[in-house]
Amino acid sequence: MKAENIITYTTDFGTSDPYAGIMKGVVLSINPKACQIDITHSIPSHDIVHASFILAHAYHHFPKGTIHTAIVDPGVGGERKNIAVLSGNYFFVGPDNGIFSNVLANETIKEIREIKNLPFISETVSGTFHGRDVFAPCAGFISAGKKFSDIGPVLDNVKYLDYPKVRTETMSLSGEVVFIDSFGNMITNISEQALNSFTGGKPIEIYFAAEHFKKISNHYSEIPIGNPLVLFGSSGYLEISMNGGSAASYFMTSIGAEINVQLI
């Protein structure tokens, strides 16, 4: 895997405070040639599950060798470890709190290191801003070509979130809403692959809240404006959406709401 100068950021830092900019300044002090890209700094505060989903949606669209830095860290300064992960295609830098659960489920993990050694970690580490003092230096020195093996001791594994699983019975498949985007699209944990494997091409009906869907649409305009629909969105997961509106507002439901697929 070719080393790259690309570093991405997925955080809950927002854009009104200086934290994201400070991290970029630290990186540029180490590697002035680094290309730094924001995936988002608008993760809801402390929402690790949300961040894990967003990162999984975005990370594989970047060139191999990209360093993905993800920081949603309610346990900062506590007992959780600071980690760097080398997969078959990418680097991941952040707290060991489950934030990398979804991406690493799709990647081959080659090596995990705890970030402990200078210069990958600052000599003085704040108890509240590991983004500046741990993760930015680590990402910066990886991008500058420092050896991954120098980061710190090897770890055997990373923490995984207790992510909701799809439940399958003889005639039905059930999942739930795991993410709601800014348009009000309600994204479930049912992947297109999982659904196709379950149905085997047989006809289905889909039940969500008080609605009953007889087909999966290909795009929004198949349904009249103001009406709900189900489709596979760009994430590759089944979504409950609304043509010209917010499905979340229409259904007045939230993350965890169940969706049920029935064979007919």
N, C-alpha and C positions, 0 to 999 in steps of 0.2 A: 504494500500500500504506500503510495507516494505521500510524503509529508506535504501539507498544504498550509498556507497562511490564513485560511478562512476560519474565523471564530464566530459562532452564533451565540445569542443570548435568549433564554426563556426565563423570565422572572416575574415576581409580583411587586417589583419596585415602583411601578408607575413612571410617569414622565414629569411630574411636578417637583420631584426631589432630585438631588444630584447624584444618587447612588449609581445609576447605570452609567452616567458619564464618567464618574470617578473610575469605575472598573476599566473603561475603555482607555482612560489616561494611563492607568497602570500598565495595561498591555502595550500601548504605544511606547512607553518608556523602555520596555524590554525589546519589542520588535516593531520598529517604525513602519515596517512593510505589511503589518497585519491588516487583513481585510475583515472588518467587524460588522456583523449584520444582526439586526434585531429581529428575532422571530416574533416576540411580543414581550412587553413589560406590564401587560394588563391582566395577568392571571389574578383572580380574586385572592385576597390576602390569605396566605397559609393553606391554600387549596392544592395539595399535592396531587390528588387524583386528576384535577383539571389540567394541571401542568403536564402530567404524564401523558394525557390524551393529546394535548396540543403538540408536544414534542414528537410523539409517534406519528402524527399527521404530517409533520413538516420535515423531519430530519433527513429522510432518504431522497429528498429533492435536491440535496446539495452534493457537490463533488466528493468522491471518496477521499478520505483523509481530513475532512472537515472536523473541527473541534467543536462539539456542542456543549456549551456551558449552560446548565439549568440550575436555577436557584430559587426554590420556594422552601423556606427553611425555618419552620416554627421552632425547631429544636436547636437553633444556632447556639453554640457555646456549651451545649450539653454533651451527652455521652456518645451521640451518633458520630460516625467517622466521616472524614473528608476523603473522597475517592476520585480516582481517575481510572477509567475503563478503556481498554484497547479492544475493539472488536475487529472482525474481519474487514470492516469498511471504514470505521470512524473512531474518533476519540470522544469520550463523554467525561465531563468534569462537573462535580457538584457534591451535594450532601448524600450520604447513604441513608436515605429515608423512604425509598421506594419510588422516587421521581423518575428513575430510569426503567421501571417495570415493563412498560409497554414496548419501548424500543428494543430492550435486550431480549424480549421474547421472540423478536424477529432477527436478531443478530447472533453471530457466533462469537462468544466471548473468548478472547485469546489470553488476556491478562488483566488483573485488577490490582491496583496499587493504592495503598493509603498515602495521602499527601502529607508527608512529614519532614522531608529533607529540604534544606536550603539548596538552591535559591527558589525552589518551587513554592515555598511558603515564606512569608515575610518573617523577619527576625522578631518583630512584635506583632502579635495577633490579637485583634480586638475580640471581645466576647460577643459582639453583636453584628460585626460586618466581615464575615468570612469571604464575601464576594470580593472585597478589596484586598484582603490580606492572605487569602488562600487560593481561591478559585481563579481570579484574574492572573496572579503570578504564574500559577500552574499552566493555564491555557497559553499565556504569553510565551513561556519557555518551551512548551511543546511546539508552538508555531515557529519558534526560532530554531528548532532542530535539536534541542537537548534530548538526551536519551531518556526514553520512557522508564527504563529500568532504574534510573537514578531518583525517581520521584519519592519512593519510600518502600516499605515492606509489602510483600505480596499478600493479598487477601484471597481467601478461598471462594467467597461468594458475596453477593450484594443483597440488600433487603428488597423484597417484592411486596407490593401492595396486595391486600386481600380484595382483588378485583372481582366484581360480580360475574358469574359464569352463566352461559346460556344453558338452559335446561331442556332436555329432549325426552319426549315420550313417544309412544307408537304413532300417534296421530297428531301430535302437537309439538311445537317448539316455542319456548318462552324466553324472553329476554327483558331488559329494562333500559330506561333512559339513563345514560351515563354522562351526557354532556349537552349543554344548551348553548348555541352560539349567539352572537350579537344580533342575528336576524330572527331569533326565536325558533330556529330549527332544532328539533329534539332528536339527538343522535343516540342510537341504541348500541348495545354491545353485540348485535347480530351482524356478522360479516356476510358479504355476498357469498363467499365460499361456504360458510356454515349453512346458510339457507339453501343453497343449491344442492349441497350434500344431503340435507334433510329431505327436500322435496323430490329429488330425482326427476325433475321436470313435471311432476304432477300438479294439478290445479290446487290453489290455496285460497283461503280467506284470512284476513288479518283483523284482529280486534285490538283497539286501543281506546281506553276510557269508554265513552258511549258511542264511539264510531266503529263502523264495520266497513272495511275496504275489500273490494273484490279483485283488485289488481295492484301491482306495483308499477307506478308510472316511470317513464323515462326522463321526463323533464316537467317543469312547473306548468308550462302552457297547455299541457294536456287536460288540465283541470280548470274550470272557470275561476276567475279572480274571486278571492274571498272564501274559497273552499279548501279544506285540508286534503292532503294526499300523503302517500308513502312512496319513497324512492330510495335508491342507493345514491348517496351524495359523493362528493369528491374524496371523502375519507375512506370509502369502500364499505361503509356500514349503513344499515337501514336507518332512514330518518323519517320522522313524522314532520311534515312541513305544511306551509300554507302558501298558496299562490297569491302574492301581493299582501302578505300579512305575517303575523307572528303566531306560529302554532302554539308556543308556550302560553301566550296570552289567551288564545282561543280555547285551549283545553283547561287552562288554569291548573296545570299539574307541574310537577318538577322532577328533578333527578330522582331516580328510583321508581318512577311510574312504570308499570308492567305493560309489555306488549306480547300478544299471543298470536302465533301463526298456526292455523289449522289446515290439515289436509282435507280435501272434499272428494 
